[in-house]
Structure formats: C-alpha cells, structure tokens
Amino acid sequence: MASELPAAAETLRTFALNLPDAQEEFPWGERVIKVHKKIFVFFGLLEDLDKRLQVGIKLPHTGVYALQMPFVKPSGYNLGKAGWVTARFVLADTLPLDLLQEWIEESYRAVAPKRLVAQLDQAHHTP
C-alpha cells in the first residue's frame, strides 16, 4: 500500500511534464510544474510524498464540481478565489488518476499560451 501513493504521484508528474513546454521546478520545497513561468500544478512538499499527496490545480470550468468531492478544498493563500483547488490523498485512498489527469490538463489550458493549447489540441486529434 505504501508504494501506491508515490507511483500515482509519478504517473501524474509524467503526465504533466508531457504537456507542451512543461517544466518542473522546486520552489518553497514543493514540486510544481510550470508552462512559460506560470504554475499549472502544485504537488506539495517533497518529503511528504510517502505519506500523502496534494495536487493543486486551476479549474476555471469544473472547479465548482470538483469542490463537491470530499477530497477537494479551495486552495489556500487566496488562490481558491482565483479558481484553484487542492485535492488531498493519504495512503489508504484510491486516487482517481483519470480525473486528476483531466484536471491537470484543464489547469494547463487555463495558464498556457494559446499557441501551446492549439498544439495540444492538434496532438489530441492526430491519429
């Protein structure tokens, strides 16, 4: 059970880094993924990964629905007012990886330049 959380976190990290021009950085001891210097996903403190996982994303379209889920709260530091939510999981939780990947992509689309969003759309429609 203890290895599931880091494996899920790595799956989400890999998904985020595969989005066009995504880059990983480590401000404040946290893992974040950015596109053009704008954060689109927070993964929380690195040392906490074996006990819990936090995923902070900007959800301008589905945030109101996400907040109805028991594992989702508005993000702190007044980010919640700007559409950011944080999903929190502990070892015993089952992570909805497909849903989290959809949310990561929505967050990416909310902050990425339009040309990169168009590139992503093209990649989705290429057979």
DSSP file (Angstrom, degrees, kcal/mol; ACC not computed):
  #  RESIDUE AA STRUCTURE BP1 BP2  ACC     N-H-->O    O-->H-N    N-H-->O    O-->H-N    TCO  KAPPA ALPHA  PHI   PSI    X-CA   Y-CA   Z-CA
    1    1 A M    >>        0   0    0      0, 0.0     3,-1.3     0, 0.0     4,-0.6   0.000 360.0 360.0 360.0 -37.8    0.0    0.0    0.0
    2    2 A A  T 34  +     0   0    0      1,-0.3     3,-0.2     2,-0.2    90,-0.0   0.765 360.0  54.2 -64.8 -25.1    2.8    2.4    0.8
    3    3 A S  T 3> S+     0   0    0      1,-0.2     4,-1.6     2,-0.1    -1,-0.3   0.627  91.2  75.4 -85.2 -11.6    4.2    2.3   -2.7
    4    4 A E  H <> S+     0   0    0     -3,-1.3     4,-2.6     2,-0.2     5,-0.2   0.894  91.1  53.2 -68.3 -39.9    0.9    3.3   -4.4
    5    5 A L  H  X S+     0   0    0     -4,-0.6     4,-2.7    -3,-0.2     5,-0.2   0.949 110.8  44.2 -64.2 -50.6    1.0    6.9   -3.5
    6    6 A P  H  > S+     0   0    0      0, 0.0     4,-2.3     0, 0.0    -1,-0.2   0.886 114.4  51.6 -61.4 -36.1    4.5    7.6   -4.9
    7    7 A A  H  X S+     0   0    0     -4,-1.6     4,-2.0     2,-0.2    -2,-0.2   0.909 111.3  46.6 -66.4 -41.0    3.6    5.6   -8.0
    8    8 A A  H  X S+     0   0    0     -4,-2.6     4,-2.3     2,-0.2     5,-0.2   0.913 111.6  51.7 -65.8 -42.2    0.4    7.6   -8.6
    9    9 A A  H  X S+     0   0    0     -4,-2.7     4,-2.6     1,-0.2    -2,-0.2   0.901 109.6  49.9 -60.9 -40.7    2.3   10.9   -8.0
   10   10 A E  H  X S+     0   0    0     -4,-2.3     4,-2.6     2,-0.2    -1,-0.2   0.874 108.4  52.8 -66.9 -37.2    4.9    9.8  -10.6
   11   11 A T  H  X S+     0   0    0     -4,-2.0     4,-2.2     2,-0.2    -2,-0.2   0.930 113.0  43.9 -61.3 -45.8    2.1    9.0  -13.1
   12   12 A L  H  X S+     0   0    0     -4,-2.3     4,-2.5     2,-0.2    -2,-0.2   0.891 113.1  51.7 -67.5 -40.3    0.6   12.4  -12.6
   13   13 A R  H  X S+     0   0    0     -4,-2.6     4,-2.6     2,-0.2    -2,-0.2   0.934 111.0  47.5 -60.8 -47.2    4.0   14.1  -12.7
   14   14 A T  H  X S+     0   0    0     -4,-2.6     4,-1.2     1,-0.2    -2,-0.2   0.905 111.0  51.8 -61.8 -42.8    4.9   12.4  -16.0
   15   15 A F  H >< S+     0   0    0     -4,-2.2     3,-0.5    -5,-0.2     4,-0.3   0.942 112.2  45.8 -58.3 -48.7    1.5   13.3  -17.5
   16   16 A A  H >< S+     0   0    0     -4,-2.5     3,-1.5     1,-0.2    -2,-0.2   0.904 110.8  52.3 -63.5 -42.5    2.0   17.0  -16.6
   17   17 A L  H 3< S+     0   0    0     -4,-2.6     5,-0.3     1,-0.3    -1,-0.2   0.697 100.9  62.9 -69.8 -17.8    5.6   17.0  -17.9
   18   18 A N  T << S+     0   0    0     -4,-1.2    -1,-0.3    -3,-0.5    -2,-0.2   0.503  80.5 101.6 -84.5  -3.8    4.5   15.6  -21.2
   19   19 A L  S X  S-     0   0    0     -3,-1.5     3,-2.0    -4,-0.3    97,-0.0  -0.536  96.1 -74.7 -76.0 149.3    2.3   18.7  -21.9
   20   20 A P  T 3  S-     0   0    0      0, 0.0    -1,-0.1     0, 0.0    -2,-0.1  -0.173 110.6  -9.3 -54.0 127.6    3.9   21.1  -24.4
   21   21 A D  T 3  S+     0   0    0      1,-0.2    15,-0.6    -4,-0.1     2,-0.2   0.631  90.1 158.8  62.4  19.3    6.7   23.2  -22.9
   22   22 A A  E <   -A   35   0A   0     -3,-2.0     2,-0.3    -5,-0.3    13,-0.2  -0.501  17.1-173.2 -73.4 141.4    6.0   22.0  -19.3
   23   23 A Q  E     -A   34   0A   0     11,-2.6    11,-3.3    -2,-0.2     2,-0.4  -0.988  18.5-129.8-137.9 146.2    8.9   22.3  -16.9
   24   24 A E  E     +A   33   0A   0     -2,-0.3     2,-0.3     9,-0.2     9,-0.2  -0.764  28.6 171.3 -97.1 138.6    9.4   21.1  -13.3
   25   25 A E  E     -A   32   0A   0      7,-2.4     7,-2.5    -2,-0.4    -2,-0.0  -0.918  27.4-141.9-139.5 168.0   10.7   23.4  -10.5
   26   26 A F    >   +     0   0    0     -2,-0.3     3,-0.9     5,-0.2     5,-0.2  -0.446  30.7 162.9-132.4  59.5   11.1   23.2   -6.8
   27   27 A P  G >  S+     0   0    0      0, 0.0     3,-2.7     0, 0.0    -2,-0.1  -0.506  72.3   6.2 -76.0 150.2   10.2   26.5   -5.1
   28   28 A W  G 3  S-     0   0    0      1,-0.3     3,-0.1    -2,-0.2    17,-0.0   0.690 129.8 -65.8  56.9  21.7    9.5   26.5   -1.3
   29   29 A G  G <  S+     0   0    0     -3,-0.9    17,-1.8     1,-0.3    18,-0.3   0.624 110.8 118.4  75.1  12.5   10.5   22.8   -1.1
   30   30 A E  E <   - B   0  45A   0     -3,-2.7     2,-0.6    15,-0.2    -1,-0.3  -0.775  67.2-122.0-109.3 154.8    7.5   21.9   -3.3
   31   31 A R  E     +     0   0A   0     13,-2.0    12,-3.1    -2,-0.3    13,-0.5  -0.862  39.4 170.5 -92.2 125.4    7.3   20.2   -6.6
   32   32 A V  E     -AB  25  42A   0     -7,-2.5    -7,-2.4    -2,-0.6     2,-0.4  -0.942  26.3-143.0-130.7 156.0    5.5   22.4   -9.2
   33   33 A I  E     -AB  24  41A   0      8,-2.3     7,-2.8    -2,-0.3     8,-1.3  -0.983  24.8-173.2-119.4 131.9    5.0   22.1  -12.9
   34   34 A K  E     -AB  23  39A   0    -11,-3.3   -11,-2.6    -2,-0.4     2,-0.4  -0.819  21.5-156.6-122.4 158.6    5.1   25.3  -15.0
   35   35 A V  E >  S-AB  22  38A   0      3,-2.4     3,-1.5    -2,-0.3   -13,-0.1  -0.976  87.3 -13.2-132.1 122.9    4.4   26.4  -18.5
   36   36 A H  T 3  S-     0   0    0    -15,-0.6     3,-0.1    -2,-0.4    -1,-0.1   0.919 130.6 -52.1  49.6  50.9    6.1   29.7  -19.6
   37   37 A K  T 3  S+     0   0    0      1,-0.2     2,-0.5   -14,-0.0    -1,-0.3   0.516 115.6 114.6  68.7   8.6    6.9   30.5  -15.9
   38   38 A K  E <   -B   35   0A   0     -3,-1.5    -3,-2.4    73,-0.0     2,-0.2  -0.942  66.0-128.1-112.0 127.6    3.3   30.0  -14.8
   39   39 A I  E     +B   34   0A   0     -2,-0.5    -5,-0.3    -5,-0.2     3,-0.1  -0.502  30.6 169.6 -70.5 134.2    2.5   27.2  -12.4
   40   40 A F  E     +     0   0A   0     -7,-2.8    18,-0.6     1,-0.3     2,-0.3   0.469  68.2  27.8-120.7  -9.0   -0.3   24.9  -13.5
   41   41 A V  E     -BC  33  57A   0     -8,-1.3    -8,-2.3    16,-0.1     2,-0.4  -0.931  58.3-161.0-153.4 132.7    0.1   22.2  -10.9
   42   42 A F  E     -BC  32  56A   0     14,-2.2    14,-2.7    -2,-0.3   -10,-0.2  -0.912   3.9-174.8-103.9 134.2    1.4   22.0   -7.3
   43   43 A F  E     -     0   0A   0    -12,-3.1    11,-0.8    -2,-0.4   -11,-0.1   0.392  38.3-126.4-108.9   2.1    2.3   18.6   -6.0
   44   44 A G  E     -     0   0A   0    -13,-0.5   -13,-2.0     9,-0.1    -1,-0.3  -0.270  54.0 -14.4  87.3-174.0    3.1   19.6   -2.4
   45   45 A L  E >   -B   30   0A   0    -15,-0.2     3,-1.1     1,-0.1     4,-0.4  -0.422  54.8-138.1 -70.9 135.4    6.1   19.1   -0.2
   46   46 A L  G >  S+     0   0    0    -17,-1.8     3,-1.3     1,-0.2     4,-0.2   0.871 100.7  55.9 -61.4 -39.7    8.6   16.5   -1.5
   47   47 A E  G 3  S+     0   0    0    -18,-0.3     3,-0.4     1,-0.2    -1,-0.2   0.647 101.8  58.9 -72.2 -12.5    9.2   15.0    1.9
   48   48 A D  G X> S+     0   0    0     -3,-1.1     4,-2.8     1,-0.2     3,-2.3   0.540  75.0  98.4 -89.3  -7.0    5.5   14.3    2.4
   49   49 A L  T <4 S+     0   0    0     -3,-1.3    -1,-0.2    -4,-0.4    -2,-0.1   0.756  77.7  55.4 -59.6 -28.7    5.1   12.1   -0.7
   50   50 A D  T 34 S+     0   0    0     -3,-0.4    -1,-0.3    -4,-0.2   -45,-0.1   0.634 120.1  31.7 -78.2 -11.1    5.4    8.8    1.2
   51   51 A K  T <4 S-     0   0    0     -3,-2.3    40,-1.0     1,-0.4     2,-0.3   0.712 128.3  -3.2-112.8 -33.4    2.5    9.8    3.5
   52   52 A R  E  <  - D   0  90A   0     -4,-2.8     2,-0.4    38,-0.2    -1,-0.4  -0.978  53.0-139.8-157.1 164.0    0.2   11.9    1.4
   53   53 A L  E     - D   0  89A   0     36,-2.5    36,-2.6    -2,-0.3     2,-0.4  -1.000  11.9-169.6-133.2 132.6   -0.2   13.6   -2.0
   54   54 A Q  E     - D   0  88A   0    -11,-0.8     2,-0.5    -2,-0.4    34,-0.2  -0.965   1.2-169.2-117.3 138.7   -1.6   17.0   -2.7
   55   55 A V  E     - D   0  87A   0     32,-2.4    32,-2.6    -2,-0.4     2,-0.5  -0.951   3.5-168.3-129.4 112.2   -2.5   18.2   -6.2
   56   56 A G  E     +CD  42  86A   0    -14,-2.7   -14,-2.2    -2,-0.5     2,-0.3  -0.889  18.0 163.8-102.5 124.4   -3.2   21.9   -6.6
   57   57 A I  E     -CD  41  85A   0     28,-2.3    28,-2.8    -2,-0.5     2,-0.6  -0.957  39.9-118.5-139.5 154.7   -4.8   22.9   -9.9
   58   58 A K  E     - D   0  84A   0    -18,-0.6    26,-0.3    -2,-0.3    52,-0.2  -0.856  30.3-179.4 -95.2 120.5   -6.6   25.8  -11.5
   59   59 A L     >  +     0   0    0     24,-2.9     4,-1.4    -2,-0.6     5,-0.2  -0.715  13.6 164.1-123.4  80.0  -10.1   24.7  -12.6
   60   60 A P  T  4 S+     0   0    0      0, 0.0    -1,-0.1     0, 0.0     4,-0.1   0.769  82.6  32.2 -68.1 -23.3  -11.9   27.6  -14.2
   61   61 A H  T  4 S+     0   0    0     22,-0.1     3,-0.1     2,-0.1     4,-0.1   0.817 132.5  23.4-101.8 -38.1  -14.5   25.3  -15.8
   62   62 A T  T >> S+     0   0    0      1,-0.1     4,-2.6     2,-0.1     3,-0.6   0.349  87.5 104.2-114.3   5.4  -15.0   22.3  -13.5
   63   63 A G  H 3X S+     0   0    0     -4,-1.4     4,-2.3     1,-0.2     5,-0.1   0.865  78.3  56.3 -57.3 -40.0  -13.9   23.7  -10.1
   64   64 A V  H 34 S+     0   0    0      1,-0.2    -1,-0.2     2,-0.2     4,-0.2   0.853 112.5  43.0 -62.8 -33.8  -17.4   24.1   -8.8
   65   65 A Y  H X4 S+     0   0    0     -3,-0.6     3,-1.5     2,-0.2     4,-0.3   0.882 110.5  55.2 -77.0 -40.2  -18.0   20.4   -9.4
   66   66 A A  H >< S+     0   0    0     -4,-2.6     3,-2.1     1,-0.3     6,-0.2   0.884  99.5  61.8 -59.6 -38.5  -14.6   19.4   -8.0
   67   67 A L  T 3< S+     0   0    0     -4,-2.3    -1,-0.3     1,-0.3    -2,-0.2   0.621  91.9  66.8 -66.9 -11.1  -15.4   21.2   -4.8
   68   68 A Q  T <  S+     0   0    0     -3,-1.5    -1,-0.3    -4,-0.2    -2,-0.2   0.585  82.8  93.3 -81.9 -10.3  -18.3   18.8   -4.2
   69   69 A M  S X  S-     0   0    0     -3,-2.1     3,-1.7    -4,-0.3    -3,-0.0  -0.631  82.2-128.0 -85.3 142.2  -15.9   15.9   -3.8
   70   70 A P  T 3  S+     0   0    0      0, 0.0    -1,-0.1     0, 0.0    -3,-0.0   0.720 106.0  52.7 -64.9 -21.1  -14.8   15.1   -0.3
   71   71 A F  T 3  S+     0   0    0     -5,-0.1    17,-2.5    16,-0.1     2,-0.4   0.355  96.1  83.8 -95.7   6.3  -11.1   15.2   -1.1
   72   72 A V  E <   +E   87   0A   0     -3,-1.7    15,-0.2    15,-0.2    13,-0.0  -0.920  48.0 166.4-117.0 136.0  -11.1   18.6   -2.7
   73   73 A K  E     -E   86   0A   0     13,-2.1    13,-3.1    -2,-0.4     2,-0.1  -0.935  46.5 -87.0-135.5 158.0  -10.9   22.0   -1.0
   74   74 A P  E     -E   85   0A   0      0, 0.0    11,-0.3     0, 0.0     6,-0.1  -0.444  56.8-104.0 -61.0 141.9  -10.3   25.6   -2.2
   75   75 A S      > -     0   0    0      9,-2.0     5,-1.6   -18,-0.1     3,-0.2  -0.346  37.1-117.3 -68.3 150.8   -6.5   26.2   -2.3
   76   76 A G  T > 5S+     0   0    0      1,-0.2     3,-2.1     3,-0.2     4,-0.2   0.029  87.7  57.0 -75.8-172.5   -5.0   28.4    0.4
   77   77 A Y  T 3 5S-     0   0    0      1,-0.3    -1,-0.2     2,-0.1    -2,-0.1   0.795 129.6 -68.5  55.8  32.9   -3.2   31.7    0.1
   78   78 A N  T > 5S+     0   0    0     -3,-0.2     3,-0.5     1,-0.1     4,-0.4   0.561 108.2 121.7  64.8  10.5   -6.3   33.2   -1.5
   79   79 A L  G X > +     0   0    0     -3,-2.1     5,-1.9     1,-0.2     3,-1.5   0.807  62.2  69.3 -69.8 -28.2   -5.7   31.0   -4.6
   80   80 A G  G > <S+     0   0    0     -5,-1.6     3,-1.5     1,-0.3    -1,-0.2   0.838  91.2  59.8 -57.6 -33.7   -9.2   29.5   -4.2
   81   81 A K  G < 5S+     0   0    0     -3,-0.5    -1,-0.3     1,-0.3    -2,-0.2   0.736 103.4  52.5 -66.7 -21.7  -10.7   32.8   -5.1
   82   82 A A  G < 5S-     0   0    0     -3,-1.5    -1,-0.3    -4,-0.4    -2,-0.2   0.212 131.2 -90.2 -99.4  13.7   -8.9   32.6   -8.5
   83   83 A G  T < 5S+     0   0    0     -3,-1.5   -24,-2.9     1,-0.3     2,-0.3   0.556  79.9 141.1  93.8   7.9  -10.3   29.1   -9.2
   84   84 A W  E   < -D   58   0A   0     -5,-1.9    -9,-2.0   -26,-0.3     2,-0.3  -0.673  25.2-177.3 -86.6 138.4   -7.5   27.0   -7.7
   85   85 A V  E     -DE  57  74A   0    -28,-2.8   -28,-2.3    -2,-0.3     2,-0.5  -0.913  16.4-142.8-128.1 158.6   -8.4   23.8   -5.8
   86   86 A T  E     -DE  56  73A   0    -13,-3.1   -13,-2.1    -2,-0.3     2,-0.5  -0.987   5.9-159.0-125.5 124.6   -6.4   21.3   -3.9
   87   87 A A  E     -DE  55  72A   0    -32,-2.6   -32,-2.4    -2,-0.5     2,-0.4  -0.886  15.1-162.0 -98.8 129.6   -7.1   17.5   -3.9
   88   88 A R  E     +D   54   0A   0    -17,-2.5     2,-0.3    -2,-0.5   -34,-0.2  -0.934  10.9 177.4-119.9 137.2   -5.6   15.7   -0.9
   89   89 A F  E     -D   53   0A   0    -36,-2.6   -36,-2.5    -2,-0.4     2,-0.2  -0.977  10.0-162.0-136.4 147.9   -5.0   12.0   -0.6
   90   90 A V  E >   -D   52   0A   0     -2,-0.3     3,-1.9   -38,-0.2   -38,-0.2  -0.697  45.8 -83.3-119.8 177.3   -3.4    9.7    2.1
   91   91 A L  T 3  S+     0   0    0    -40,-1.0   -87,-0.1     1,-0.3   -39,-0.1   0.817 124.5  52.0 -53.0 -39.5   -2.1    6.2    1.9
   92   92 A A  T 3  S+     0   0    0      2,-0.1    -1,-0.3   -90,-0.0     2,-0.1   0.617  91.5 101.1 -76.9 -11.1   -5.4    4.4    2.3
   93   93 A D    <   -     0   0    0     -3,-1.9     2,-0.6     1,-0.0    -4,-0.1  -0.405  68.9-133.9 -78.6 149.1   -7.1    6.5   -0.5
   94   94 A T        -     0   0    0     -2,-0.1    -2,-0.1     2,-0.0    -1,-0.0  -0.906  26.7-137.5 -95.9 124.1   -7.8    5.3   -4.0
   95   95 A L        -     0   0    0     -2,-0.6     2,-1.8     1,-0.1     3,-0.2  -0.687   4.8-137.8 -88.2 132.0   -6.7    8.0   -6.4
   96   96 A P     >  +     0   0    0      0, 0.0     4,-2.6     0, 0.0     5,-0.2  -0.586  31.2 175.8 -82.6  78.2   -8.9    8.8   -9.4
   97   97 A L  H  > S+     0   0    0     -2,-1.8     4,-2.5     1,-0.2     5,-0.2   0.868  72.6  52.3 -57.9 -42.6   -5.9    9.1  -11.8
   98   98 A D  H  > S+     0   0    0      1,-0.2     4,-2.0     2,-0.2    -1,-0.2   0.929 112.6  45.8 -60.5 -44.4   -8.0    9.7  -15.0
   99   99 A L  H  > S+     0   0    0      1,-0.2     4,-2.4     2,-0.2    -2,-0.2   0.919 111.9  50.9 -64.4 -44.2   -9.9   12.5  -13.3
  100  100 A L  H  X S+     0   0    0     -4,-2.6     4,-2.5     1,-0.2    -1,-0.2   0.875 109.0  51.8 -63.1 -36.9   -6.7   14.1  -11.9
  101  101 A Q  H  X S+     0   0    0     -4,-2.5     4,-2.3    -5,-0.2    -1,-0.2   0.898 108.6  51.0 -66.2 -39.4   -5.1   14.0  -15.3
  102  102 A E  H  X S+     0   0    0     -4,-2.0     4,-2.3     2,-0.2    -2,-0.2   0.918 111.6  48.2 -60.8 -42.7   -8.2   15.7  -16.8
  103  103 A W  H  X S+     0   0    0     -4,-2.4     4,-2.6     2,-0.2    -2,-0.2   0.898 108.9  52.6 -66.3 -40.4   -7.9   18.4  -14.1
  104  104 A I  H  X S+     0   0    0     -4,-2.5     4,-2.4     1,-0.2    -1,-0.2   0.912 111.0  47.9 -61.3 -41.6   -4.1   18.8  -14.8
  105  105 A E  H  X S+     0   0    0     -4,-2.3     4,-2.7     2,-0.2    -2,-0.2   0.906 110.3  51.3 -67.0 -39.8   -4.9   19.3  -18.4
  106  106 A E  H  X S+     0   0    0     -4,-2.3     4,-1.6     2,-0.2    -2,-0.2   0.919 111.2  48.5 -60.8 -42.5   -7.6   21.9  -17.7
  107  107 A S  H  X S+     0   0    0     -4,-2.6     4,-1.2     2,-0.2    -2,-0.2   0.912 110.5  51.0 -63.9 -43.1   -5.2   23.8  -15.4
  108  108 A Y  H >X S+     0   0    0     -4,-2.4     4,-2.7     1,-0.2     3,-0.8   0.942 109.5  50.0 -57.1 -49.0   -2.6   23.7  -18.1
  109  109 A R  H 3< S+     0   0    0     -4,-2.7    -1,-0.2     1,-0.2    -2,-0.2   0.804 106.3  57.8 -62.0 -29.3   -5.1   25.1  -20.7
  110  110 A A  H 3< S+     0   0    0     -4,-1.6    -1,-0.2   -52,-0.2    -2,-0.2   0.783 121.0  23.7 -72.6 -27.1   -6.0   27.8  -18.2
  111  111 A V  H << S+     0   0    0     -4,-1.2    -2,-0.2    -3,-0.8    -1,-0.2   0.628  99.0  98.0-114.9 -17.2   -2.5   29.2  -17.9
  112  112 A A  S  < S-     0   0    0     -4,-2.7   -76,-0.1    -5,-0.2     5,-0.0  -0.365  82.4 -96.1 -74.7 151.5   -0.7   28.2  -21.1
  113  113 A P    >>  -     0   0    0      0, 0.0     4,-1.8     0, 0.0     3,-1.0  -0.329  37.3-112.4 -60.3 149.5   -0.2   30.5  -24.1
  114  114 A K  H 3> S+     0   0    0      1,-0.3     4,-2.5     2,-0.2     5,-0.2   0.822 115.3  59.0 -57.4 -34.7   -2.9   29.9  -26.8
  115  115 A R  H 3> S+     0   0    0      1,-0.2     4,-1.7     2,-0.2    -1,-0.3   0.854 106.8  47.5 -66.1 -32.6   -0.3   28.6  -29.3
  116  116 A L  H <> S+     0   0    0     -3,-1.0     4,-2.3     2,-0.2    -1,-0.2   0.863 110.1  51.8 -75.4 -35.5    0.6   25.8  -26.9
  117  117 A V  H  X S+     0   0    0     -4,-1.8     4,-2.6     2,-0.2    -2,-0.2   0.913 110.1  49.9 -63.5 -41.4   -3.1   25.0  -26.2
  118  118 A A  H  X S+     0   0    0     -4,-2.5     4,-2.4     2,-0.2    -2,-0.2   0.886 109.2  51.9 -63.2 -38.7   -3.6   24.8  -30.0
  119  119 A Q  H  X S+     0   0    0     -4,-1.7     4,-2.1     2,-0.2    -2,-0.2   0.898 110.1  48.7 -63.2 -40.9   -0.5   22.5  -30.2
  120  120 A L  H  X S+     0   0    0     -4,-2.3     4,-1.9     2,-0.2    -2,-0.2   0.914 110.2  50.9 -65.2 -43.5   -2.1   20.3  -27.5
  121  121 A D  H  X S+     0   0    0     -4,-2.6     4,-1.3     1,-0.2    -2,-0.2   0.908 109.9  50.6 -60.1 -42.1   -5.4   20.2  -29.4
  122  122 A Q  H  X S+     0   0    0     -4,-2.4     4,-0.7     1,-0.2     3,-0.3   0.904 108.4  51.7 -63.0 -41.5   -3.6   19.2  -32.6
  123  123 A A  H  < S+     0   0    0     -4,-2.1     3,-0.5     1,-0.2    -1,-0.2   0.860 107.4  53.4 -63.8 -35.6   -1.8   16.4  -30.8
  124  124 A H  H  < S+     0   0    0     -4,-1.9    -1,-0.2     1,-0.2    -2,-0.2   0.810 112.4  44.6 -68.1 -29.4   -5.2   15.1  -29.4
  125  125 A H  H  < S+     0   0    0     -4,-1.3    -1,-0.2    -3,-0.3    -2,-0.2   0.468  88.8 101.1 -96.8  -2.5   -6.6   15.0  -32.9
  126  126 A T     <        0   0    0     -4,-0.7    -4,-0.0    -3,-0.5    -3,-0.0  -0.716 360.0 360.0 -83.7 127.4   -3.7   13.4  -34.6
  127  127 A P              0   0    0      0, 0.0    -1,-0.1     0, 0.0    -4,-0.1   0.514 360.0 360.0 -68.0 360.0   -4.2    9.6  -35.2
